[in-house]
Amino acid sequence: MVGMTDSEILAQLGARLRAYRLQQNLTVAHVARRAVPGGDDDPARVTVTHTDIGERTRMVEVTAVSSRAVRDAIVKTGMEAGLQDALDLLEEVARSLQ
């Protein structure tokens, strides 16, 4: 991973973790419960809505967590940066289709 940017490292790490999770037949919820000490059965719920606003679409993502510990664990993963990278790529694709 020498010579890689932070985004590249996170992307590679995310891909490896996803592959391992799928190999072990684990759901994202199962991994989340194991990642938080004392994690409960529903540590986080993500709701995504898409609203038609004329020639555009508004996408809103809300993450509700069951505790501060869960919130802090999510923040520590760096997933926010990975999500932002994914959303930037999605925007590029959407613009290329116009």
Rosetta constraint file for C-alpha pairs under 8 A:
AtomPair CA 1 CA 9 HARMONIC 6.63 0.50
AtomPair CA 4 CA 8 HARMONIC 5.85 0.50
AtomPair CA 4 CA 9 HARMONIC 6.22 0.50
AtomPair CA 5 CA 9 HARMONIC 6.24 0.50
AtomPair CA 6 CA 10 HARMONIC 6.12 0.50
AtomPair CA 7 CA 11 HARMONIC 6.05 0.50
AtomPair CA 7 CA 81 HARMONIC 7.71 0.50
AtomPair CA 7 CA 82 HARMONIC 7.23 0.50
AtomPair CA 7 CA 85 HARMONIC 7.87 0.50
AtomPair CA 8 CA 12 HARMONIC 6.14 0.50
AtomPair CA 9 CA 13 HARMONIC 6.04 0.50
AtomPair CA 10 CA 14 HARMONIC 5.92 0.50
AtomPair CA 10 CA 78 HARMONIC 7.89 0.50
AtomPair CA 10 CA 82 HARMONIC 6.90 0.50
AtomPair CA 11 CA 15 HARMONIC 6.16 0.50
AtomPair CA 11 CA 82 HARMONIC 6.99 0.50
AtomPair CA 12 CA 16 HARMONIC 6.23 0.50
AtomPair CA 13 CA 17 HARMONIC 6.11 0.50
AtomPair CA 14 CA 18 HARMONIC 6.04 0.50
AtomPair CA 15 CA 19 HARMONIC 6.14 0.50
AtomPair CA 16 CA 20 HARMONIC 6.17 0.50
AtomPair CA 17 CA 21 HARMONIC 6.02 0.50
AtomPair CA 18 CA 22 HARMONIC 6.13 0.50
AtomPair CA 19 CA 23 HARMONIC 6.03 0.50
AtomPair CA 20 CA 24 HARMONIC 6.14 0.50
AtomPair CA 21 CA 25 HARMONIC 6.10 0.50
AtomPair CA 21 CA 26 HARMONIC 5.25 0.50
AtomPair CA 21 CA 27 HARMONIC 7.24 0.50
AtomPair CA 21 CA 28 HARMONIC 7.87 0.50
AtomPair CA 21 CA 31 HARMONIC 7.85 0.50
AtomPair CA 22 CA 26 HARMONIC 6.02 0.50
AtomPair CA 22 CA 27 HARMONIC 7.78 0.50
AtomPair CA 26 CA 30 HARMONIC 6.17 0.50
AtomPair CA 26 CA 31 HARMONIC 6.81 0.50
AtomPair CA 27 CA 31 HARMONIC 6.48 0.50
AtomPair CA 28 CA 32 HARMONIC 6.16 0.50
AtomPair CA 29 CA 33 HARMONIC 6.22 0.50
AtomPair CA 29 CA 42 HARMONIC 7.46 0.50
AtomPair CA 29 CA 43 HARMONIC 7.70 0.50
AtomPair CA 29 CA 44 HARMONIC 7.97 0.50
AtomPair CA 30 CA 34 HARMONIC 6.40 0.50
AtomPair CA 31 CA 35 HARMONIC 6.11 0.50
AtomPair CA 32 CA 36 HARMONIC 6.68 0.50
AtomPair CA 32 CA 39 HARMONIC 7.74 0.50
AtomPair CA 32 CA 43 HARMONIC 6.94 0.50
AtomPair CA 33 CA 38 HARMONIC 7.99 0.50
AtomPair CA 33 CA 39 HARMONIC 4.77 0.50
AtomPair CA 33 CA 40 HARMONIC 6.14 0.50
AtomPair CA 33 CA 41 HARMONIC 6.75 0.50
AtomPair CA 33 CA 42 HARMONIC 7.64 0.50
AtomPair CA 33 CA 43 HARMONIC 6.40 0.50
AtomPair CA 34 CA 39 HARMONIC 6.60 0.50
AtomPair CA 35 CA 39 HARMONIC 7.41 0.50
AtomPair CA 35 CA 73 HARMONIC 7.52 0.50
AtomPair CA 36 CA 69 HARMONIC 7.11 0.50
AtomPair CA 36 CA 70 HARMONIC 6.25 0.50
AtomPair CA 36 CA 73 HARMONIC 6.62 0.50
AtomPair CA 39 CA 43 HARMONIC 6.39 0.50
AtomPair CA 39 CA 70 HARMONIC 7.52 0.50
AtomPair CA 42 CA 66 HARMONIC 7.10 0.50
AtomPair CA 43 CA 65 HARMONIC 5.72 0.50
AtomPair CA 43 CA 66 HARMONIC 5.19 0.50
AtomPair CA 43 CA 67 HARMONIC 7.49 0.50
AtomPair CA 43 CA 70 HARMONIC 6.31 0.50
AtomPair CA 44 CA 63 HARMONIC 6.66 0.50
AtomPair CA 44 CA 64 HARMONIC 5.59 0.50
AtomPair CA 44 CA 65 HARMONIC 4.29 0.50
AtomPair CA 44 CA 66 HARMONIC 6.18 0.50
AtomPair CA 44 CA 70 HARMONIC 7.44 0.50
AtomPair CA 45 CA 63 HARMONIC 5.67 0.50
AtomPair CA 45 CA 64 HARMONIC 5.27 0.50
AtomPair CA 45 CA 65 HARMONIC 6.47 0.50
AtomPair CA 46 CA 61 HARMONIC 6.85 0.50
AtomPair CA 46 CA 62 HARMONIC 5.66 0.50
AtomPair CA 46 CA 63 HARMONIC 4.40 0.50
AtomPair CA 46 CA 64 HARMONIC 6.42 0.50
AtomPair CA 47 CA 61 HARMONIC 5.67 0.50
AtomPair CA 47 CA 62 HARMONIC 5.28 0.50
AtomPair CA 47 CA 63 HARMONIC 6.47 0.50
AtomPair CA 48 CA 59 HARMONIC 6.93 0.50
AtomPair CA 48 CA 60 HARMONIC 5.62 0.50
AtomPair CA 48 CA 61 HARMONIC 4.40 0.50
AtomPair CA 48 CA 62 HARMONIC 6.50 0.50
AtomPair CA 49 CA 58 HARMONIC 7.99 0.50
AtomPair CA 49 CA 59 HARMONIC 5.70 0.50
AtomPair CA 49 CA 60 HARMONIC 5.35 0.50
AtomPair CA 49 CA 61 HARMONIC 6.61 0.50
AtomPair CA 50 CA 57 HARMONIC 6.35 0.50
AtomPair CA 50 CA 58 HARMONIC 5.57 0.50
AtomPair CA 50 CA 59 HARMONIC 4.58 0.50
AtomPair CA 50 CA 60 HARMONIC 6.63 0.50
AtomPair CA 51 CA 57 HARMONIC 5.51 0.50
AtomPair CA 51 CA 58 HARMONIC 5.08 0.50
AtomPair CA 51 CA 59 HARMONIC 6.53 0.50
AtomPair CA 52 CA 56 HARMONIC 6.31 0.50
AtomPair CA 52 CA 57 HARMONIC 4.73 0.50
AtomPair CA 52 CA 58 HARMONIC 6.54 0.50
AtomPair CA 53 CA 57 HARMONIC 5.55 0.50
AtomPair CA 53 CA 58 HARMONIC 6.81 0.50
AtomPair CA 65 CA 70 HARMONIC 6.29 0.50
AtomPair CA 65 CA 71 HARMONIC 6.09 0.50
AtomPair CA 66 CA 70 HARMONIC 6.62 0.50
AtomPair CA 66 CA 71 HARMONIC 7.95 0.50
AtomPair CA 67 CA 71 HARMONIC 6.41 0.50
AtomPair CA 68 CA 72 HARMONIC 5.99 0.50
AtomPair CA 69 CA 73 HARMONIC 6.09 0.50
AtomPair CA 70 CA 74 HARMONIC 6.21 0.50
AtomPair CA 71 CA 75 HARMONIC 6.27 0.50
AtomPair CA 72 CA 76 HARMONIC 6.14 0.50
AtomPair CA 73 CA 77 HARMONIC 6.54 0.50
AtomPair CA 74 CA 78 HARMONIC 7.42 0.50
AtomPair CA 74 CA 79 HARMONIC 7.04 0.50
AtomPair CA 75 CA 79 HARMONIC 6.93 0.50
AtomPair CA 75 CA 80 HARMONIC 7.08 0.50
AtomPair CA 78 CA 82 HARMONIC 6.85 0.50
AtomPair CA 79 CA 83 HARMONIC 5.98 0.50
AtomPair CA 80 CA 84 HARMONIC 6.11 0.50
AtomPair CA 81 CA 85 HARMONIC 6.23 0.50
AtomPair CA 82 CA 86 HARMONIC 6.26 0.50
AtomPair CA 83 CA 87 HARMONIC 6.13 0.50
AtomPair CA 84 CA 88 HARMONIC 6.09 0.50
AtomPair CA 85 CA 89 HARMONIC 6.32 0.50
AtomPair CA 86 CA 90 HARMONIC 6.18 0.50
AtomPair CA 87 CA 91 HARMONIC 6.14 0.50
AtomPair CA 88 CA 92 HARMONIC 6.32 0.50
AtomPair CA 89 CA 93 HARMONIC 6.32 0.50
AtomPair CA 90 CA 94 HARMONIC 6.17 0.50
AtomPair CA 91 CA 95 HARMONIC 6.09 0.50
AtomPair CA 92 CA 96 HARMONIC 6.18 0.50
AtomPair CA 93 CA 97 HARMONIC 6.47 0.50
AtomPair CA 94 CA 98 HARMONIC 6.88 0.50
